[in-house]
């Protein structure tokens, strides 16, 4: 038997720790993959309109068929398959649709932010012109301002306040 020195003991402790971490990572990956699979089954049941298409007993039949195909696997009881569908519907309603609404709001806010940015640029250019400075580029923009643009500049704080309200 070998005499263990401090270096060997430390190395073995490191190896054991890395092995445990690898096992944990593998379990997390497997669990993640299985959750993705269960979610996809729920998605399929909804997307295929399985109960409308194949009748109200399709979920029970699916559970039975999966248990027959994979007799040593757990997770395909009738109630679990129902939960897969319910989980998908819950996720879809709150996350997927929520993201769609958030993306629409973000697009709307993006347009408003562009308006605020332009109004701030115009306001700065008008201030420069009022001071008697007339660089060609700024003068050209100032001359192209329409009454609506001037009103926008005058009301830019209202637009900024509106953004704060919508972002909350």
GUBA-955046 format. One record per atom (N, C-alpha, C): residue in one letter; x, y, z. Coordinates in steps of 0.2 Angstrom, whole numbers, padded with zeros to 4 digits, always signed. Layout:
BEGIN
AXYZ
...
END
This chain:
BEGIN
X+0004-0006+0000
X+0000+0000+0000
X+0004+0006+0000
X+0002+0011-0004
X+0006+0017-0005
X+0005+0022+0001
X+0010+0026+0003
X+0009+0031+0008
X+0007+0037+0005
X+0001+0039+0008
X-0002+0045+0005
X+0001+0052+0008
X+0004+0055+0003
X+0006+0062+0005
X+0001+0067+0004
X+0002+0073+0006
X-0003+0079+0006
X-0005+0080-0002
X-0001+0080-0006
X-0002+0081-0013
X-0007+0076-0016
X-0006+0070-0014
X-0011+0064-0017
X-0018+0065-0014
X-0018+0066-0007
X-0024+0067-0004
X-0028+0073-0007
X-0025+0079-0008
X-0028+0084-0011
X-0031+0083-0018
X-0026+0079-0022
X-0028+0077-0029
X-0035+0073-0028
X-0035+0068-0024
X-0041+0063-0023
X-0047+0067-0021
X-0046+0072-0017
X-0052+0076-0015
X-0054+0080-0021
X-0050+0083-0025
X-0052+0086-0031
X-0056+0082-0036
X-0053+0076-0037
X-0056+0071-0041
X-0063+0069-0039
X-0064+0068-0033
X-0070+0066-0030
X-0075+0072-0031
X-0073+0078-0030
X-0077+0084-0030
X-0079+0084-0038
X-0075+0084-0042
X-0076+0084-0049
X-0081+0079-0052
X-0080+0073-0049
X-0085+0067-0051
X-0092+0069-0048
X-0092+0071-0042
X-0099+0073-0040
X-0102+0078-0044
X-0098+0083-0046
X-0101+0089-0050
X-0103+0086-0056
X-0099+0082-0059
X-0101+0079-0066
X-0108+0075-0065
X-0108+0071-0060
X-0115+0067-0059
X-0121+0072-0058
X-0120+0077-0054
X-0125+0082-0054
X-0127+0085-0060
X-0122+0087-0064
X-0123+0090-0071
X-0127+0086-0075
X-0125+0079-0075
X-0129+0074-0079
X-0136+0074-0077
X-0137+0073-0071
X-0144+0073-0068
X-0148+0079-0070
X-0145+0085-0070
X-0149+0091-0072
X-0150+0091-0079
X-0145+0089-0083
X-0146+0088-0090
X-0152+0083-0092
X-0152+0078-0089
X-0157+0073-0090
X-0164+0075-0088
X-0164+0078-0082
X-0171+0081-0080
X-0173+0087-0085
X-0168+0091-0087
X-0170+0096-0092
X-0173+0093-0098
X-0170+0088-0101
X-0172+0085-0107
X-0179+0082-0106
X-0180+0079-0100
X-0186+0075-0099
X-0192+0081-0098
X-0190+0086-0095
X-0195+0091-0094
X-0197+0094-0101
X-0192+0095-0105
X-0193+0098-0112
X-0197+0093-0116
X-0196+0086-0115
X-0200+0081-0118
X-0207+0081-0116
X-0208+0081-0109
X-0215+0082-0107
X-0219+0088-0109
X-0215+0093-0109
X-0218+0100-0112
X-0220+0099-0119
X-0216+0095-0123
X-0218+0094-0130
X-0223+0090-0131
X-0224+0085-0127
X-0230+0080-0127
X-0237+0085-0126
X-0236+0089-0121
X-0242+0093-0120
X-0243+0098-0126
X-0238+0101-0128
X-0239+0105-0134
X-0242+0101-0140
X-0240+0095-0141
X-0242+0091-0147
X-0250+0090-0146
X-0252+0088-0140
X-0259+0086-0138
X-0263+0093-0140
X-0260+0098-0138
X-0264+0105-0139
X-0264+0106-0147
X-0258+0106-0150
X-0257+0108-0157
X-0261+0104-0162
X-0261+0097-0160
X-0264+0093-0164
X-0272+0092-0163
X-0274+0096-0158
X-0281+0096-0156
X-0283+0088-0155
X-0279+0085-0152
X-0279+0077-0151
X-0286+0075-0149
X-0289+0078-0144
X-0296+0076-0142
X-0301+0077-0147
X-0301+0083-0150
X-0306+0084-0155
X-0305+0079-0161
X-0298+0078-0163
X-0297+0074-0169
X-0298+0067-0168
X-0296+0064-0162
X-0296+0057-0161
X-0301+0055-0155
X-0304+0060-0152
X-0309+0058-0147
X-0307+0059-0140
X-0311+0059-0135
X-0310+0061-0128
X-0305+0056-0125
X-0305+0050-0128
X-0301+0045-0124
X-0294+0044-0127
X-0292+0049-0131
X-0285+0049-0134
X-0280+0050-0129
X-0281+0054-0124
X-0275+0054-0118
X-0274+0048-0115
X-0280+0045-0113
X-0279+0038-0109
X-0276+0033-0114
X-0278+0033-0120
X-0275+0028-0125
X-0267+0030-0126
X-0266+0036-0126
X-0259+0038-0127
X-0255+0036-0121
X-0257+0037-0115
X-0254+0035-0109
X-0253+0027-0109
X-0258+0023-0111
X-0258+0016-0111
X-0252+0014-0116
X-0253+0017-0122
X-0248+0015-0128
X-0241+0016-0125
X-0240+0022-0122
X-0233+0024-0120
X-0230+0019-0114
X-0235+0017-0110
X-0233+0012-0105
X-0231+0005-0108
X-0235+0004-0113
X-0233-0003-0116
X-0227-0002-0120
X-0226+0003-0123
X-0219+0004-0127
X-0213+0004-0122
X-0214+0007-0117
X-0209+0008-0112
X-0211+0006-0105
X-0211-0001-0104
X-0214-0003-0098
X-0209-0002-0092
X-0203-0001-0093
X-0199+0001-0087
X-0198+0008-0085
X-0202+0012-0089
X-0201+0019-0088
X-0207+0022-0084
X-0206+0026-0079
X-0212+0030-0076
X-0213+0036-0079
X-0219+0039-0078
X-0221+0045-0080
X-0226+0045-0085
X-0229+0040-0087
X-0234+0040-0093
X-0241+0037-0090
X-0242+0039-0084
X-0249+0037-0082
X-0254+0042-0085
X-0260+0041-0085
X-0265+0045-0088
X-0265+0052-0084
X-0264+0052-0078
X-0264+0059-0074
X-0258+0063-0076
X-0252+0059-0077
X-0246+0063-0079
X-0247+0066-0086
X-0250+0062-0090
X-0251+0065-0097
X-0255+0071-0097
X-0261+0070-0093
X-0265+0076-0092
X-0261+0082-0090
X-0257+0081-0085
X-0253+0086-0082
X-0248+0089-0087
X-0246+0085-0092
X-0241+0088-0097
X-0245+0093-0101
X-0251+0091-0103
X-0255+0096-0107
X-0257+0102-0103
X-0259+0101-0097
X-0260+0107-0093
X-0254+0111-0092
X-0248+0108-0091
X-0242+0112-0090
X-0241+0116-0096
X-0241+0113-0102
X-0240+0117-0108
X-0245+0123-0109
X-0252+0121-0107
X-0257+0127-0108
X-0255+0132-0103
X-0253+0131-0097
X-0251+0136-0092
X-0245+0140-0094
X-0240+0136-0097
X-0234+0140-0099
X-0236+0144-0105
X-0240+0141-0110
X-0241+0145-0116
X-0245+0151-0114
X-0250+0151-0110
X-0254+0157-0108
X-0250+0162-0105
X-0246+0160-0100
X-0242+0165-0096
X-0236+0167-0099
X-0232+0163-0102
X-0225+0165-0105
X-0225+0166-0112
X-0228+0162-0116
X-0227+0163-0123
X-0232+0169-0125
X-0238+0169-0123
X-0242+0175-0125
X-0240+0181-0121
X-0237+0180-0115
X-0234+0186-0112
X-0228+0189-0115
X-0224+0185-0118
X-0218+0187-0122
X-0221+0191-0129
X-0226+0188-0132
X-0229+0192-0138
X-0231+0198-0136
X-0235+0199-0130
X-0237+0206-0128
X-0231+0210-0126
X-0226+0207-0123
X-0220+0211-0121
X-0217+0214-0128
X-0216+0209-0133
X-0213+0211-0139
X-0217+0217-0142
X-0224+0216-0142
X-0228+0222-0145
X-0227+0228-0141
X-0227+0228-0135
X-0226+0234-0130
X-0219+0237-0132
X-0214+0232-0132
X-0207+0234-0134
X-0206+0238-0140
X-0210+0235-0145
X-0210+0239-0152
X-0213+0246-0151
X-0219+0246-0148
X-0222+0252-0147
X-0217+0257-0143
X-0214+0255-0138
X-0210+0259-0134
X-0204+0261-0138
X-0201+0257-0142
X-0196+0258-0147
X-0198+0264-0151
X-0204+0264-0154
X-0206+0270-0158
X-0206+0276-0154
X-0209+0276-0148
X-0209+0282-0144
X-0202+0284-0142
X-0198+0279-0140
X-0191+0281-0138
X-0188+0285-0144
X-0189+0283-0150
X-0186+0286-0156
X-0189+0293-0157
X-0195+0294-0155
X-0199+0301-0156
X-0195+0305-0150
X-0194+0302-0144
X-0191+0306-0139
X-0184+0308-0141
X-0180+0304-0144
X-0173+0305-0146
X-0173+0310-0151
X-0178+0310-0156
X-0178+0315-0161
X-0180+0322-0159
X-0185+0322-0154
X-0187+0328-0151
X-0181+0331-0147
X-0177+0327-0144
X-0172+0330-0140
X-0166+0333-0145
X-0165+0329-0150
X-0160+0332-0155
X-0163+0338-0158
X-0169+0339-0160
X-0172+0345-0163
X-0172+0350-0158
X-0173+0349-0151
X-0173+0354-0146
X-0166+0357-0145
X-0161+0352-0146
X-0154+0355-0145
X-0152+0359-0151
X-0155+0357-0157
X-0153+0361-0163
X-0156+0368-0163
X-0162+0368-0160
X-0166+0374-0160
X-0162+0379-0155
X-0160+0376-0149
X-0156+0380-0144
X-0150+0383-0147
X-0147+0379-0151
X-0140+0381-0155
X-0142+0387-0159
X-0147+0386-0163
X-0149+0391-0168
X-0151+0398-0164
X-0155+0397-0158
X-0157+0403-0155
X-0151+0407-0152
X-0146+0403-0151
X-0139+0407-0148
X-0136+0410-0154
X-0138+0410-0160
X-0135+0413-0165
X-0130+0409-0169
X-0129+0403-0167
X-0125+0398-0170
X-0129+0394-0176
X-0126+0394-0182
X-0130+0391-0187
X-0126+0387-0192
X-0123+0381-0189
X-0120+0376-0193
X-0125+0374-0198
X-0122+0373-0204
X-0126+0371-0210
X-0131+0365-0209
X-0128+0360-0206
X-0132+0354-0205
X-0138+0355-0200
X-0137+0359-0195
X-0142+0360-0190
X-0147+0365-0193
X-0145+0370-0197
X-0150+0375-0200
X-0154+0371-0205
X-0152+0366-0209
X-0156+0363-0214
X-0161+0359-0210
X-0159+0356-0204
X-0164+0352-0201
X-0170+0357-0198
X-0167+0363-0195
X-0172+0367-0192
X-0177+0370-0197
X-0174+0371-0203
X-0179+0374-0208
X-0184+0369-0210
X-0182+0362-0210
X-0187+0357-0212
X-0192+0356-0207
X-0192+0359-0201
X-0196+0357-0195
X-0203+0359-0197
X-0208+0355-0196
X-0215+0357-0198
X-0218+0359-0191
X-0224+0362-0191
X-0227+0364-0185
X-0228+0358-0180
X-0230+0352-0183
X-0231+0346-0179
X-0224+0344-0175
X-0218+0345-0178
X-0212+0344-0175
X-0211+0349-0170
X-0212+0355-0171
X-0211+0360-0165
X-0216+0359-0159
X-0222+0356-0161
X-0226+0354-0155
X-0223+0348-0151
X-0221+0344-0155
X-0218+0338-0152
X-0212+0340-0148
X-0208+0344-0150
X-0202+0347-0146
X-0205+0350-0139
X-0210+0354-0140
X-0213+0358-0134
X-0216+0353-0129
X-0218+0347-0132
X-0222+0342-0127
X-0217+0336-0126
X-0211+0336-0127
X-0207+0330-0126
X-0207+0328-0119
X-0208+0332-0114
X-0208+0329-0107
X-0214+0325-0106
X-0220+0327-0109
X-0226+0323-0109
X-0224+0316-0112
X-0221+0316-0117
X-0219+0309-0120
X-0215+0305-0116
X-0210+0308-0113
X-0205+0305-0108
X-0209+0302-0102
X-0214+0306-0099
X-0218+0304-0094
X-0222+0298-0096
X-0225+0298-0102
X-0229+0293-0104
X-0225+0286-0104
X-0219+0287-0107
X-0215+0281-0107
X-0214+0278-0100
X-0213+0282-0095
X-0212+0280-0088
X-0218+0276-0086
X-0224+0279-0087
X-0230+0275-0085
X-0231+0269-0089
X-0229+0268-0095
X-0230+0262-0099
X-0225+0257-0097
X-0219+0259-0095
X-0214+0254-0093
X-0215+0251-0086
X-0219+0255-0082
X-0220+0252-0075
X-0225+0246-0075
END
